[in-house]
Amino acid sequence: MPTVADIADLLEARFRPDLAEPWDVNGLAVGDPSADVRRILFAVDPALAVVDEAIELGADLIVTHHPLLLRGVTSVASSTPKGAVVHRLISSGIALYTAHTNADAAAGGVCDALAAAVGVVDPVPLIPAGQAGAEGTGRIGMLAGPLTLGEFAQAVAGALPPTEHGVRVAGDLDGLVSTVAVVGGAGDSFLDAVRVSGADVYVTADLRHHPASEARELAELGDGRPYLVDVSHYASEWLWLADAAEHVADAAGVDVTVSTLSTDPWTARFSA
Ligand SMILES: [Zn+2]
């Protein structure tokens, strides 16, 4: 039977730790590397509700995209949110492993999963990592055929797990799009790279008012592209879980479950 360390090795062969951003934290956060693993739950966030899901499933290990302990802490008392997660994991004998920005950058990682889901054929990195052709930040590529921005946004909405956030669009809904850039998770720091890339549309999450407004004003000086499609951060990264789970299930022969519990923080949406 594989151990927690064996599963970590499998994940690190596919999602290499050296691809992570320098500020990031990855790997085993909670648990015993020598413990046996029969069942793994894959989820975006190490939330308490996800730990409860793992307990119900009888999982020995949770693999998440987001780290539990990214910044320094001085307490993991169970009266704090993160401490409560640590306590419940340990008292339930469940380990927690994270693959964050290394999974974003890897071939077959978060951005490849997002690109494939929105219909990009043969995506390549938007910003390649070193000389390696298939690794790096974001992805860019062509759709099988041009769509209007409105058709494309509807297809994106259908490809992502449902959230109250939904899919927000900036640009002419009748404008045609062929080349698509994507960045899973918060993507407004890559707006310049997207503009330089010549993409017709940019799919990402957490676009803030000022960067998005400025990008649109610059785009309107030209032909209006790149248009913007802003999706839920959680949804943009959830798509990867199935690929990661399949990789581990095939290689280790353990039972895997992808959490469908939405950890998007927004729970309702109103409009006038
Ligand atoms: Zn994220």
Residues whose N, C-alpha, C, O or C-beta is under 5 A from the ligand:
A	BS01	ZN	G185 E237
